[in-house]
Amino acid sequence: MSLSVSRHRRSRRGLTVGVTSVVGIALVAVAAVAFVRWSDSSCADPAVTLTVSASPDHTEVLSRVADGWHQTGPTVGERCARVEIEPIPSSFAAATLSPDWDEEQDGSRPDVWAPESSTWLAVAAARPDAATLLPTSPPSLASSPVVLAMQRPMAEALGWPEAELGWADLVESFARGRTWEQFDHPEWGPLRVGFPDPARTAAGQAGVLTVLDRDDDEVFSDQELLEALEFSQLVSSYVDDTRSLLREYAQAGAGGENGEGAGAPDAGGVAVDLPAAFPVLEHELAAYTAGLEPAPAAGGGIPLVPVYLREGVVYADYPYVVLDAPWVGAEKREVAEQFLGYVRGPEGQRAFTDAGFRDPAGSGVGVPLLASRHGFAAQVPAPQRVPTPAGLGEMLRVWPVVTRPNNVLIVMDTSGSMADTVPGTDQTRLELLQGAAMEGVAMLNNQTNVGLWEFSSGLTATTPYRELVPISDLGGAERRAAMVEAIQGLTASGATALYDTVYDGYLAMRDQWRPDALNMLMIITDGRNEVEGGRSLEQLLSELAEEVEPDRPLPIIALAVGPEADAAALQQITEVTGGRTIVARDEVAAIQQVVLAFAGRLPDEE
């Protein structure tokens, strides 16, 4: 048996994936023995060879299992049978799988696909050409839940292992600038969370599903979006995969002069420069933890423990997918069936167990690496969550909206009508919007560029608007405080100078356009254009149409608040720029949408 080495070049779908593997001396020796055995056998040539394209995290295990199977001398008819295990990222396979698989561009054509999670089957099945290749309900080889890996002292400060923990606890405890000081560790600063890319990893997918859909109903409510926005502020680093992040913890403190490298632990064994927590597959964390025994290596290694989130656990179920492809004939299917039987038999399951995987049913009983002294549970106590293709697709659509950087100019109406009292409350419309605006600012991520204008007649000698906060990086607490102070200082008077303000605001944002962000002009108003002598609606629409640049999108988003807002005119204005108008006639009922809009994360956004 030889472990194949493949290089996945840029495919016709624009993906570049490089996959390499190193064969150790022992593996080469086993392969040599197997080769001699085949060459001495009476099997007819050539052998029936099955290509299994597996996710890199269990390629090594499957390769060991394949070596053992080859020792049994498997045959199909009069021909020898063999299996080649090809490492391939599941995200690549999900995007590339097709009846027209091009081996020159995409590498070896798979007969069996073995991703780490069935969620990748849902991603692939979204493409009709790939869907035709996928069978229903493929068997599982093993399982591994997604857990929250957390630096042990930090987890213990939150009550682990006695207390159940979840994403909601982290948001409630640390959102809006709160730090570890409330847990008697001011030296740790704010909570920092790492997050693997959900477009590339099963751990990232599971993390996003539990963040966005706390009640597991596959509907992302306004409240859940608000909570997800608060959570996104805790994320300090986005990574392509968790293995690279685990290497940072393993090497923490090992580099630099006197062993004080990036991420060096303090006296309490905490690396404050590294995330406190991040989602990871349990078997990867178990292997990492075993590598620290009997004690962390001198100068490096941060103890991490598993937190089984109380919102529910998503399992990586390691499906074994025999493709319904024209190149997978009867002989290959027979090889696939024989190999599956061996993998699910005692020898195959022992190989997975030794590597820290659970059995297909989710039991960790008898798995040495899942030691209870490190916090691992033989039976996962949290409820299991099983994402559906529809829920997964919606998550992949919404999450980038939640986490993207914004470049936005917010323009607030401060005309006299904003001083009207909102029915059913003791607040004026301006006071209600000021509260929503401050809530929205609190949810903007630190990569956002934001500025603030107010508009009403007579604000300056030459313009019906006034710049309160220049457009710049929101950054840290000082910048947020400046925005909040400006919002709190707004007062209502004068007439609504809508059209001239919209045009000048659009030009200002065009000059501030950024290619790496969502650029937009946000208009919040409760009235209609009341200033004579300025632009008419027809002039504004014509001038905006001339300024729109298709390759530099800059939508105007309008929030029409209250019964007097001219929603019809605003809809015409926003449509010219590719934007939209949100109509909030009942200000109190729409307060969550106001907050989301102000934060640049629009409800039901396409």
GIZI-V678991 format. One record per backbone hydrogen bond with DSSP energy under -1.0 kcal/mol. CO is the residue of the C=O (numbers start at 1). NH is the residue of the N-H. If there is no record, write none. Layout:
CO_NH ; CO_NH
This chain:
8_17 ; 11_14 ; 15_11 ; 24_28 ; 25_29 ; 26_30 ; 27_31 ; 28_32 ; 29_33 ; 30_34 ; 31_35 ; 32_36 ; 33_37 ; 34_38 ; 35_39 ; 36_40 ; 48_82 ; 50_84 ; 51_111 ; 51_112 ; 52_86 ; 53_114 ; 54_88 ; 55_58 ; 58_62 ; 59_63 ; 60_64 ; 61_65 ; 62_66 ; 63_67 ; 64_68 ; 65_69 ; 66_70 ; 67_71 ; 69_72 ; 70_73 ; 74_81 ; 76_79 ; 78_44 ; 79_76 ; 80_48 ; 82_50 ; 84_52 ; 86_54 ; 89_93 ; 90_94 ; 91_95 ; 92_96 ; 93_97 ; 98_101 ; 102_106 ; 103_107 ; 111_323 ; 112_53 ; 113_321 ; 114_55 ; 116_318 ; 117_120 ; 118_122 ; 119_123 ; 120_124 ; 121_125 ; 124_127 ; 127_131 ; 128_132 ; 130_133 ; 131_134 ; 133_324 ; 139_320 ; 143_358 ; 144_316 ; 145_282 ; 147_280 ; 148_307 ; 149_278 ; 150_305 ; 151_155 ; 152_156 ; 153_157 ; 154_158 ; 155_160 ; 156_159 ; 159_163 ; 165_310 ; 166_170 ; 167_171 ; 168_172 ; 169_173 ; 170_174 ; 171_175 ; 179_182 ; 180_183 ; 180_185 ; 181_184 ; 185_188 ; 186_189 ; 189_180 ; 192_276 ; 192_277 ; 193_236 ; 193_237 ; 195_239 ; 197_200 ; 197_201 ; 201_205 ; 202_206 ; 203_207 ; 204_208 ; 205_209 ; 206_210 ; 207_211 ; 208_212 ; 209_213 ; 213_216 ; 219_221 ; 221_225 ; 222_226 ; 223_227 ; 224_228 ; 225_229 ; 226_230 ; 227_231 ; 228_232 ; 231_234 ; 234_193 ; 237_195 ; 239_197 ; 242_246 ; 243_247 ; 244_248 ; 245_249 ; 246_250 ; 247_251 ; 251_254 ; 256_259 ; 257_260 ; 261_264 ; 266_269 ; 270_266 ; 271_274 ; 276_151 ; 277_194 ; 278_149 ; 280_147 ; 281_285 ; 282_286 ; 283_287 ; 284_288 ; 285_289 ; 286_290 ; 287_291 ; 289_292 ; 290_293 ; 297_300 ; 303_152 ; 305_150 ; 307_148 ; 309_312 ; 313_385 ; 314_146 ; 316_144 ; 318_141 ; 321_113 ; 323_325 ; 325_328 ; 327_329 ; 329_333 ; 330_334 ; 331_335 ; 332_336 ; 333_337 ; 334_338 ; 335_339 ; 336_340 ; 337_341 ; 338_342 ; 339_343 ; 340_344 ; 342_348 ; 345_349 ; 346_350 ; 347_351 ; 348_352 ; 349_353 ; 350_354 ; 352_357 ; 353_356 ; 358_143 ; 359_362 ; 363_359 ; 364_367 ; 367_370 ; 369_371 ; 371_374 ; 371_376 ; 372_375 ; 378_364 ; 383_313 ; 388_392 ; 389_393 ; 390_394 ; 391_395 ; 392_396 ; 393_397 ; 394_398 ; 395_399 ; 398_402 ; 399_403 ; 400_404 ; 405_518 ; 406_449 ; 407_520 ; 408_451 ; 409_522 ; 410_453 ; 411_524 ; 412_455 ; 414_493 ; 415_418 ; 416_419 ; 417_420 ; 418_430 ; 420_429 ; 422_425 ; 427_422 ; 428_432 ; 429_433 ; 430_434 ; 431_435 ; 432_436 ; 433_437 ; 434_438 ; 435_439 ; 436_440 ; 437_441 ; 438_442 ; 440_443 ; 441_444 ; 445_448 ; 446_475 ; 448_474 ; 449_408 ; 450_472 ; 451_410 ; 452_468 ; 452_469 ; 453_412 ; 454_466 ; 455_414 ; 456_459 ; 463_460 ; 464_456 ; 466_454 ; 469_452 ; 472_450 ; 476_480 ; 477_481 ; 478_482 ; 479_483 ; 480_484 ; 481_485 ; 482_486 ; 483_487 ; 484_488 ; 485_489 ; 487_490 ; 494_416 ; 495_457 ; 496_530 ; 498_502 ; 499_503 ; 500_504 ; 501_505 ; 502_506 ; 503_507 ; 504_508 ; 505_509 ; 506_510 ; 507_511 ; 518_407 ; 520_409 ; 521_557 ; 522_411 ; 523_559 ; 524_413 ; 525_561 ; 527_566 ; 536_540 ; 537_541 ; 538_542 ; 539_543 ; 540_544 ; 541_545 ; 542_546 ; 543_547 ; 544_548 ; 549_552 ; 555_521 ; 557_523 ; 558_582 ; 559_525 ; 560_584 ; 565_567 ; 566_570 ; 567_571 ; 568_572 ; 569_573 ; 570_574 ; 571_575 ; 572_576 ; 574_579 ; 575_578 ; 580_558 ; 582_560 ; 584_562 ; 585_587 ; 586_590 ; 588_591 ; 590_594 ; 591_595 ; 592_596 ; 593_597 ; 594_598 ; 595_599 ; 596_601 ; 597_600 ; 602_605
